[in-house]
Amino acid sequence: MVKIAVLGCGVLGIKIAGEMAFHGHRVKIFSTDLKSLNSVFLRMEEDKRQLKHDGILMNKNFVGPVLCMARLEETVSDADFIFEAIPEDMELKKDLFERVSHLCKSSAILCTSTLRLNTTDIVERTVGKERTLGLRFLFPVYYIPEVEITPNKYTSGQTIEKVRGMLEKMGKTLFFRSGPEPLILSEEQREARLSAYQDQLKANSGVGLFHVSSIPSLGQHRGQGHGVGSHREQTAQRGSTSTMEVEVDCAICMDKPRDCVMRPCHHMVTCYTCASLLINRRDGCPICRKDIIEIIRVYSG
């Protein structure tokens, strides 16, 4: 059993913790926000219900235990892998990595889930920089095989191999970011991976094993321009409606609230920052894949 520490219990932190526990690892999840920490199990139960609905979770609970922690030292002191999943703030991340590096054991690997911050800058004050790297699980984490890795200039080959070995046992595949922009899966790409995962579970008689080779490639469905109607029709035929979307958080960074509308499709699924990222890279709406002509910011009262 691998000992995991997850720092931050927002949407992404909860799903990383759940995925690790699903695969039998012991997980400690940390936050200084006691209100959020107290809601961890409730939100994780929602994920479990969805996974049961999708035929992925066969038992009532995840295999590995999940512990909620309010003290950082107790969270990271015996961890083998530490996953940071706090908001996109450079100084917050720098401070957290520095503190953790003095509290964890000398063999622990520290991973940041940053979407677009420089991973080398984040570990500027960290002890044991060679054991740090960027590691981003793609939303909604549970049945997505790809995990994006962004080594910093200090990351050792041994660190990468340790991370790769642990994730491969979970059926995950590491890929390196090909440019400055992060990979963002469309809704149809997520659905394709869910369908592939379900097919593999059936092929293995529900044992819960699957082969990465059968998962659709990253390029599949990209830019094919399927509309909302055709996607819903395909979903109805499969009898599943799950992409484990969150109603209020940005579907891309899973941190900031949804605060903009994309034109001409009028979908409201991302924060303004991530929508700007999409339009700058000439990517389509994450829901319908239509071209984005304009972003309209929405202010709540």
PLY file of the C-alpha trace (Angstrom):
ply
format ascii 1.0
element vertex 301
property float x
property float y
property float z
element edge 300
property int vertex1
property int vertex2
end_header
0.00 0.00 0.00
1.49 3.31 -1.12
1.11 6.22 1.30
-0.36 9.27 -0.41
-0.79 12.85 0.80
-3.11 15.23 -1.05
-2.80 18.91 -0.14
-6.02 20.78 -0.85
-9.57 19.48 -0.88
-11.11 21.37 -3.77
-12.63 19.55 -6.73
-9.30 18.28 -8.06
-7.92 17.33 -4.64
-11.03 15.27 -3.84
-10.82 13.38 -7.12
-7.09 12.68 -6.82
-7.66 11.37 -3.29
-10.59 9.26 -4.46
-8.65 7.80 -7.38
-5.74 6.86 -5.14
-8.07 5.22 -2.59
-9.93 3.46 -5.42
-6.65 1.74 -6.30
-5.98 0.69 -2.72
-3.58 3.37 -1.51
-3.79 4.96 1.92
-4.67 8.62 1.50
-4.35 11.59 3.83
-6.02 14.75 2.55
-5.08 18.09 4.09
-6.68 21.52 4.24
-6.63 24.49 6.59
-10.26 25.17 5.63
-12.14 23.08 8.19
-15.48 23.63 6.47
-14.13 22.14 3.23
-12.35 19.38 5.13
-15.57 18.40 6.90
-17.31 18.02 3.54
-14.68 15.70 2.01
-16.53 12.45 2.66
-19.86 13.87 1.51
-18.34 14.99 -1.79
-16.47 11.72 -2.17
-19.73 9.84 -1.68
-21.14 11.74 -4.65
-18.23 10.49 -6.75
-18.80 6.93 -5.51
-22.48 7.07 -6.48
-21.55 8.23 -9.97
-18.88 5.55 -10.32
-21.39 2.90 -9.26
-23.88 4.27 -11.78
-21.23 4.00 -14.48
-20.37 0.43 -13.47
-16.83 1.31 -12.39
-17.09 0.94 -8.61
-18.32 -2.54 -7.74
-18.14 -2.25 -3.95
-19.65 0.17 -1.47
-16.35 1.85 -0.65
-12.93 2.47 -2.13
-10.29 -0.13 -1.25
-7.87 2.25 0.43
-8.63 4.35 3.53
-9.01 8.14 3.36
-8.08 10.28 6.36
-8.87 13.99 6.69
-6.06 15.99 8.27
-5.84 19.54 9.64
-2.12 19.41 10.51
0.38 19.54 7.66
3.19 17.70 9.45
0.97 14.73 10.30
-0.23 14.63 6.70
3.13 14.48 4.93
5.55 12.99 7.49
5.26 9.39 6.22
3.97 10.00 2.67
5.64 8.37 -0.33
3.96 10.69 -2.85
2.61 14.16 -2.12
0.15 15.79 -4.53
-0.41 19.53 -4.21
-3.84 20.67 -5.41
-4.29 24.20 -4.09
-5.38 27.32 -6.06
-3.20 28.73 -8.85
-1.21 31.20 -6.78
2.57 31.16 -7.20
3.43 32.45 -3.73
1.01 30.04 -2.04
2.53 27.11 -3.89
6.11 28.24 -3.23
5.40 28.58 0.47
3.64 25.22 0.68
6.39 23.35 -1.17
9.04 24.91 1.05
7.19 23.92 4.22
6.42 20.41 3.02
10.01 19.76 1.94
11.14 20.29 5.55
8.41 18.08 7.00
8.34 15.07 4.67
10.80 12.19 4.52
13.83 12.56 2.26
12.53 10.02 -0.28
9.07 11.56 -0.74
8.15 12.81 -4.21
6.38 16.19 -4.38
4.03 16.87 -7.28
2.26 20.09 -8.21
-0.99 20.03 -10.16
-0.51 23.53 -11.57
-2.28 24.21 -14.83
-0.02 26.93 -16.19
2.48 28.16 -13.56
6.19 27.51 -14.09
7.08 24.32 -12.22
10.71 25.37 -11.72
9.68 28.64 -10.08
7.28 26.82 -7.74
10.11 24.80 -6.16
12.49 27.75 -5.89
12.75 27.48 -2.08
12.16 23.73 -1.84
14.63 21.29 -0.29
15.23 18.23 -2.48
14.25 19.86 -5.77
15.25 16.73 -7.68
12.21 14.99 -6.17
9.71 17.55 -7.49
7.75 17.79 -10.74
4.47 18.89 -12.25
1.83 16.16 -12.49
-1.66 16.96 -13.70
-4.53 14.47 -13.65
-7.04 15.20 -16.40
-10.62 15.82 -15.32
-12.57 13.87 -14.10
-9.51 11.79 -13.04
-11.14 8.40 -12.25
-11.33 6.79 -15.68
-8.94 9.04 -17.61
-5.70 7.11 -18.27
-3.52 10.04 -19.32
-1.59 12.01 -16.72
0.35 15.07 -17.87
3.90 15.37 -16.55
5.91 18.60 -16.53
9.40 18.09 -15.11
11.21 21.17 -13.86
14.90 21.78 -14.50
15.80 19.94 -11.28
13.64 16.81 -11.69
15.73 13.64 -11.71
15.21 10.68 -13.99
14.77 8.49 -10.93
11.86 10.65 -9.78
10.14 10.34 -13.14
10.60 6.57 -13.12
9.15 6.24 -9.62
6.10 8.26 -10.60
5.70 6.34 -13.84
5.95 3.00 -12.04
3.32 3.91 -9.46
0.88 5.31 -12.02
1.31 2.43 -14.47
0.17 0.02 -11.75
-3.02 2.11 -11.64
-3.48 1.82 -15.40
-2.30 5.37 -16.03
-0.03 6.61 -18.82
2.35 9.55 -18.45
2.69 12.00 -21.32
4.85 15.09 -21.57
3.29 18.45 -22.38
4.20 19.22 -25.99
4.02 22.99 -25.61
3.26 25.78 -23.15
-0.47 25.07 -23.11
-2.03 22.24 -21.04
-4.09 19.51 -22.65
-7.82 19.96 -22.09
-10.11 17.05 -22.92
-13.44 17.80 -24.55
-16.62 16.28 -23.19
-16.66 13.80 -26.07
-13.09 12.73 -25.34
-14.06 12.13 -21.71
-17.08 10.10 -22.79
-14.89 8.04 -25.13
-12.56 7.19 -22.27
-15.45 6.27 -20.00
-16.86 3.99 -22.70
-13.44 2.36 -23.24
-13.02 1.85 -19.49
-16.47 0.25 -19.23
-15.73 -2.04 -22.18
-12.52 -3.21 -20.55
-14.29 -3.90 -17.27
-16.80 -6.07 -19.13
-14.01 -7.84 -21.01
-12.31 -8.64 -17.72
-15.55 -9.81 -16.08
-15.68 -6.80 -13.79
-12.32 -7.50 -12.20
-11.42 -3.85 -12.60
-8.40 -4.28 -14.87
-8.00 -2.55 -18.19
-5.34 -2.17 -20.82
-4.12 1.30 -21.68
-3.73 0.33 -25.33
-7.50 0.21 -25.75
-8.04 3.75 -24.49
-8.74 6.27 -27.30
-5.77 8.38 -28.32
-5.45 12.00 -27.29
-6.21 13.14 -30.79
-9.42 11.17 -31.16
-12.55 13.33 -31.52
-10.52 16.53 -31.46
-11.82 19.13 -33.86
-14.52 16.91 -35.33
-17.17 19.49 -34.54
-19.87 17.26 -33.08
-22.80 19.36 -31.91
-24.62 19.06 -28.61
-27.52 17.23 -30.19
-25.41 14.47 -31.70
-23.47 14.04 -28.46
-26.64 13.68 -26.41
-27.99 11.17 -28.88
-24.82 9.07 -28.56
-25.00 9.31 -24.77
-28.62 8.20 -24.70
-27.79 5.17 -26.85
-25.12 4.13 -24.32
-27.49 4.67 -21.40
-24.95 6.78 -19.51
-24.85 10.51 -18.92
-21.72 10.78 -16.84
-18.77 13.04 -17.29
-18.81 13.83 -13.57
-19.18 17.54 -14.34
-19.22 20.01 -11.50
-21.98 22.59 -11.69
-20.22 25.63 -10.28
-16.48 25.09 -10.73
-14.61 25.67 -13.97
-14.55 22.43 -15.97
-10.90 23.03 -16.92
-8.97 24.28 -13.87
-11.59 22.98 -11.38
-10.58 25.83 -9.08
-12.21 29.12 -10.07
-15.98 29.57 -10.53
-17.63 29.57 -13.93
-17.93 33.26 -14.75
-18.21 33.67 -18.51
-20.34 32.72 -21.50
-18.89 31.62 -24.83
-20.41 32.87 -28.04
-22.03 31.75 -30.27
-22.86 28.52 -28.38
-23.61 30.33 -25.07
-22.20 27.56 -22.90
-21.07 28.62 -19.43
-18.63 25.97 -18.26
-15.29 27.68 -17.55
-13.74 30.59 -15.70
-12.72 33.65 -17.70
-9.01 32.78 -17.48
-9.44 29.29 -18.95
-11.87 30.55 -21.60
-9.21 33.07 -22.65
-6.73 30.20 -22.88
-9.10 28.32 -25.19
-9.69 31.25 -27.50
-5.97 32.10 -27.65
-5.11 28.57 -28.75
-8.08 28.58 -31.16
-9.68 25.65 -29.41
-13.42 25.08 -29.36
-15.99 25.06 -26.58
-15.31 22.11 -24.22
-18.96 21.06 -24.49
-19.95 21.36 -28.16
-16.52 22.00 -29.79
-17.88 24.98 -31.76
-15.42 27.80 -32.47
-15.35 30.51 -29.80
-15.87 33.96 -31.31
-16.27 35.96 -28.12
-16.14 35.56 -24.34
-18.64 37.47 -22.23
-17.80 37.81 -18.56
-20.65 37.21 -16.11
-20.75 38.97 -12.75
-22.89 37.50 -9.98
-24.69 39.81 -7.61
0 1
1 2
2 3
3 4
4 5
5 6
6 7
7 8
8 9
9 10
10 11
11 12
12 13
13 14
14 15
15 16
16 17
17 18
18 19
19 20
20 21
21 22
22 23
23 24
24 25
25 26
26 27
27 28
28 29
29 30
30 31
31 32
32 33
33 34
34 35
35 36
36 37
37 38
38 39
39 40
40 41
41 42
42 43
43 44
44 45
45 46
46 47
47 48
48 49
49 50
50 51
51 52
52 53
53 54
54 55
55 56
56 57
57 58
58 59
59 60
60 61
61 62
62 63
63 64
64 65
65 66
66 67
67 68
68 69
69 70
70 71
71 72
72 73
73 74
74 75
75 76
76 77
77 78
78 79
79 80
80 81
81 82
82 83
83 84
84 85
85 86
86 87
87 88
88 89
89 90
90 91
91 92
92 93
93 94
94 95
95 96
96 97
97 98
98 99
99 100
100 101
101 102
102 103
103 104
104 105
105 106
106 107
107 108
108 109
109 110
110 111
111 112
112 113
113 114
114 115
115 116
116 117
117 118
118 119
119 120
120 121
121 122
122 123
123 124
124 125
125 126
126 127
127 128
128 129
129 130
130 131
131 132
132 133
133 134
134 135
135 136
136 137
137 138
138 139
139 140
140 141
141 142
142 143
143 144
144 145
145 146
146 147
147 148
148 149
149 150
150 151
151 152
152 153
153 154
154 155
155 156
156 157
157 158
158 159
159 160
160 161
161 162
162 163
163 164
164 165
165 166
166 167
167 168
168 169
169 170
170 171
171 172
172 173
173 174
174 175
175 176
176 177
177 178
178 179
179 180
180 181
181 182
182 183
183 184
184 185
185 186
186 187
187 188
188 189
189 190
190 191
191 192
192 193
193 194
194 195
195 196
196 197
197 198
198 199
199 200
200 201
201 202
202 203
203 204
204 205
205 206
206 207
207 208
208 209
209 210
210 211
211 212
212 213
213 214
214 215
215 216
216 217
217 218
218 219
219 220
220 221
221 222
222 223
223 224
224 225
225 226
226 227
227 228
228 229
229 230
230 231
231 232
232 233
233 234
234 235
235 236
236 237
237 238
238 239
239 240
240 241
241 242
242 243
243 244
244 245
245 246
246 247
247 248
248 249
249 250
250 251
251 252
252 253
253 254
254 255
255 256
256 257
257 258
258 259
259 260
260 261
261 262
262 263
263 264
264 265
265 266
266 267
267 268
268 269
269 270
270 271
271 272
272 273
273 274
274 275
275 276
276 277
277 278
278 279
279 280
280 281
281 282
282 283
283 284
284 285
285 286
286 287
287 288
288 289
289 290
290 291
291 292
292 293
293 294
294 295
295 296
296 297
297 298
298 299
299 300
